Amino acid sequence: MDKKVIVVGGASGVGAACVRSLAKEGAAVVSLDRSEEQGLGVAEQAGQRFLTCDVTDRDQVFSVIDEAADLLGGVDSLVHAAGILLQGPAEDVNDEDWARVMDINARGPMLTNQAALPHLKKGDRSSIANFASSSALTAYPNGAAYAASKGAVTAWTRTIAVEWARYGIRANVIHPSARTAMLEDHLAKMNDEELAAYKELLLQKVPLGGEFGDPDRDIAPVITFLVSDGARFMTGQNIAVNGGYYI
């Protein structure tokens, strides 16, 4: 795969899996993340490069993506996988929590997409893949703010798919349900009763296996396809990779 790809959020979870998958298929990758030590380790193991970036800092995002484009000699694709999880009843969401999850999960993709646009416009087979979540497609009790932020990513991505099509840029949104370190941290806070109820819920809700997917085996290969020319006629799509979670 002769693609030059920027992966945002490449230090862990599905972002790290994307770095590994794209590199394995021959793409040149620059990984971005605010977690420098972990991100550098993932990139080096994949034989790729890493730059530190806070997706909530507009000036830094534009500067770092320009630097990544220089390192790559251009940009064919941007994959945005950075995000945080916020849990709790809807009535308990405060202004600070709402602003934080929106800043990272919704404003982050907006900034990285805007920053990559001048570079993507120079190509003739460019693409964007933004990660949302299955929570953007179905009710997510005790996660209203998180779901809202992912709904914003969905609406943003489908709109730029129309607006930026004139530049030959494809934009798709991915809705994964994956077992990541972020999810593991959340599960670690549950007591035995809550954990048992969670596992029972997955058995009922996920017809394909009764559990969430593996980032490397189940999620990253889909992103690698979306970046490839095999997906050249796909844009503005909601692509759910979740074992049938919300059927």
Residue pairs with C-beta under 8 A, 6 or more apart in sequence:
1 22
1 25
1 26
1 27
1 224
1 227
1 228
2 26
2 27
3 22
3 27
3 28
3 76
3 77
3 227
3 228
4 27
4 28
4 72
4 73
4 74
4 75
4 76
4 77
5 22
5 27
5 28
5 29
5 30
5 72
5 75
5 76
5 77
5 78
5 79
5 227
6 29
6 30
6 31
6 32
6 65
6 68
6 69
6 72
6 75
6 77
6 78
6 79
6 112
6 116
7 15
7 18
7 19
7 22
7 29
7 30
7 31
7 32
7 79
7 81
8 15
8 32
8 33
8 53
8 55
8 78
8 79
8 80
8 81
8 82
8 108
8 112
9 15
9 32
9 33
9 55
9 80
9 81
9 82
9 83
9 131
10 16
10 18
10 19
10 29
10 31
10 32
10 33
10 39
10 42
10 43
10 50
10 81
11 31
11 33
11 34
11 35
11 38
11 39
11 42
12 33
12 35
12 38
12 42
12 180
12 181
12 182
13 81
13 178
13 180
13 181
13 182
13 215
14 81
14 131
14 176
14 178
14 180
14 215
14 219
14 220
14 223
15 31
15 33
15 79
15 81
15 82
16 31
16 42
16 215
17 215
17 216
17 219
17 220
18 79
18 81
18 219
18 220
18 223
18 224
19 29
19 31
19 42
19 43
19 46
19 48
20 42
20 45
20 46
20 216
20 220
21 216
21 220
21 221
21 223
21 224
22 29
22 79
22 220
22 223
22 224
22 227
23 29
23 46
23 47
23 48
24 46
25 224
25 228
27 224
27 227
28 48
28 72
29 43
29 46
29 48
29 49
30 43
30 48
30 49
30 50
30 51
30 68
30 71
30 72
31 39
31 42
31 43
31 48
31 49
31 50
31 51
32 39
32 50
32 51
32 52
32 53
32 55
32 64
32 65
32 68
32 82
32 112
33 39
33 50
33 52
33 53
33 82
34 52
34 53
34 54
34 55
36 50
36 52
39 50
39 52
40 50
42 50
43 49
43 50
44 50
49 68
49 71
51 64
51 67
51 68
51 71
52 64
53 60
53 61
53 64
53 65
54 60
54 61
55 61
55 82
55 104
55 107
55 108
55 109
55 111
55 112
56 103
56 104
56 107
56 108
56 111
58 111
61 111
61 112
61 115
62 111
62 114
62 115
65 75
65 112
65 115
65 116
65 119
66 115
66 119
68 75
69 75
69 116
69 119
74 119
74 122
74 123
75 116
75 119
75 120
75 123
75 126
76 120
76 123
76 125
76 126
76 127
76 227
77 120
77 126
77 127
77 128
77 129
77 227
78 112
78 113
78 116
78 120
78 127
78 128
78 129
79 128
79 129
79 131
79 223
79 227
80 108
80 109
80 112
80 113
80 128
80 129
80 130
80 131
81 131
82 104
82 108
83 104
83 105
83 108
83 131
83 133
83 149
83 150
83 182
84 100
84 101
84 104
84 105
84 182
85 143
85 146
85 182
85 183
85 186
86 93
86 97
86 100
86 101
86 143
86 145
86 146
86 149
87 142
87 143
87 146
87 186
88 97
88 142
88 143
88 145
89 142
89 144
90 144
90 145
93 144
93 145
97 145
98 145
101 145
101 146
101 149
102 145
102 148
102 149
102 152
104 149
105 146
105 149
105 150
105 152
105 153
106 149
106 152
106 153
106 156
109 130
109 153
109 156
109 157
110 156
113 128
113 130
113 156
113 160
113 171
116 128
117 164
117 167
117 169
120 126
120 127
120 128
120 164
120 167
120 169
121 167
121 169
123 168
124 168
125 168
125 229
125 232
126 167
126 168
126 169
126 170
127 169
127 170
127 171
127 172
127 226
127 227
127 231
128 157
128 160
128 169
128 170
128 171
128 172
129 171
129 172
129 173
129 174
129 223
129 226
129 227
130 153
130 156
130 157
130 171
130 172
130 173
130 174
131 153
131 173
131 174
131 176
132 150
132 151
132 153
132 154
132 157
132 173
132 174
132 175
132 238
133 146
133 147
133 150
133 175
133 176
133 177
134 175
134 176
134 177
134 240
134 242
134 245
134 246
135 143
135 146
135 147
135 150
136 147
136 150
136 151
136 153
136 154
136 175
137 154
137 175
137 238
137 240
137 246
138 245
138 246
139 147
140 146
140 147
150 175
153 173
154 173
154 175
154 238
157 171
157 172
157 173
157 236
158 171
158 173
158 236
158 238
160 169
160 171
161 170
161 171
161 172
161 235
161 236
162 236
164 171
165 235
170 231
170 232
170 234
170 235
171 235
171 236
172 226
172 231
172 234
172 235
172 236
172 237
172 239
173 237
173 238
173 239
174 219
174 222
174 223
174 226
174 239
174 241
175 238
175 239
175 240
175 241
175 242
176 213
176 215
176 218
176 219
176 240
176 241
176 242
177 206
177 212
177 213
177 241
177 242
177 243
177 245
178 212
178 213
178 214
178 215
178 218
178 219
178 241
179 211
179 212
179 213
179 214
179 215
180 215
183 212
187 195
187 198
190 198
199 211
202 210
202 211
202 212
203 210
203 211
205 245
205 246
206 212
206 242
206 243
206 244
206 245
207 243
207 244
207 247
208 243
208 244
209 243
211 243
212 242
212 243
212 245
213 219
213 241
213 242
213 243
218 241
218 243
219 241
222 239
222 241
225 231
226 234
226 239
240 246
